[in-house]
Amino acid sequence: MGSRTHDSVDVWDWPVRVIHWGMVLAVVVLFISVNLGWMQLHFYAGYGLSALILFRLIWLFVGTRYAKLTGFNLSITGFFGQLNALITGRALPFLGHNPAGAVMVLVLLLVLSLQIASGLFYTDDVFWFGPFFFDSPDWAQNAAAWLHPRLPPLVLLLIITHILAVIYHKLRFREPLVSAMIHGRKPAADAGDGREPVNRVWFVLSLVAALGWLGWLLTLEI
């Protein structure tokens, strides 16, 4: 059982928290840089985001209890039950992601992964070419040309929905989701046990994979 005090319990491990806020920063830089025409920064921010996503995807399987996919409370009945609880104002106790939040996390990871992957094959047909563009087949270039400019509105919609849900949980259920993603603890009144310590071996292996991917991308021409 993880660390528990009389009023709070450890939930989010520090890698999850660092990755979460790192992704927030990377997405902000991506949107600002592309709108200001700072394309080299845009590429590097995209590379950084891809490394963060890779780490998080690995951590879905080797992380601590509530970071892993097995701790996401995923089910169709749970998802619709959580939506009904949100509408009716009945807070259901979950230490980790509730079923609706779990779906949001996975959808965000999927959409961001598609956006980053398409960027690696994308070109503006003038100055900038993704590092995989010239060695990719026509179908990959065409898919990237269609996806990359069309996904950002969906990313923004998902982010706005996520922020509104966090605000709603705070105002309606007094659930401190933002502070929990800073210090990693949630009220002990929620159902469930605290997380176990971070496995250092799995952390190092995940970090090496993410940094290796990032390092390789930085060697490619754009």
Buried (B, 14 or more C-beta within 10 A) or exposed (E): EBEEEEEBBBBBBEBBBEBBEBBEBBBEBBBEBBEEEBBEBBBBBBBBBBBBBBBBBBBBEBBBBBBBBEBBBBEEEBBEBBBEBBEEEEBBEBBBBBBBBBBBBBBBBEBBBBBBBBBBBBBEEEEBBBBBBEEBEEEBBEBBBEBBEEBBEBBEEBBEEBEEBBEBBBEEBEBBBEEBBEBBBBBBEBEBBBBBEBBEEBBEEBBEBBEEBBEEBBEEEB
